[in-house]
C-alpha cells in the first residue's frame, strides 16, 4: 500500500496540523490561504 505525502501546516492560531496532500482539492490565495478538501471541508492556514 502506497502512502500519501503529508504536509505540515500552521493554522492562524499557531496550531500545527499534518494533512495528506491527496485530500486537497483546491487552494485559494485570499488574504489567508484557504484549502478545500475533497469532502468539501475548508481549512484556513
C-alpha positions in Angstrom: 0.0 0.0 0.0 1.4 3.4 -1.0 1.2 6.2 1.5 0.4 9.8 0.5 2.6 12.7 1.2 1.8 14.5 4.5 2.4 18.3 4.7 2.7 20.3 7.9 0.5 23.4 8.0 0.0 26.1 10.6 -3.5 27.5 11.4 -4.0 31.2 12.1 -3.9 30.4 15.9 -0.5 28.8 15.6 -1.8 25.2 15.9 0.1 22.9 13.6 -1.7 20.1 11.6 -0.5 17.4 9.2 -2.6 16.9 6.2 -2.5 14.3 3.5 -1.7 16.2 0.3 -4.0 13.8 -1.7 -7.0 15.2 0.2 -6.6 18.7 -1.1 -8.9 19.6 -4.0 -8.2 23.3 -4.3 -6.1 26.1 -2.7 -7.2 29.7 -2.8 -4.9 32.7 -2.1 -7.1 35.3 -0.3 -5.5 37.3 2.5 -5.2 33.9 4.1 -4.8 30.5 2.4 -8.0 28.5 2.2 -7.7 24.8 1.3 -10.8 23.0 0.1 -10.6 19.2 0.7 -12.1 16.6 -1.5 -15.0 16.1 1.0 -15.9 19.9 0.9 -14.3 20.8 4.2 -12.5 24.1 4.2 -9.3 24.7 6.2 -7.8 28.2 6.7 -4.0 28.2 7.1 
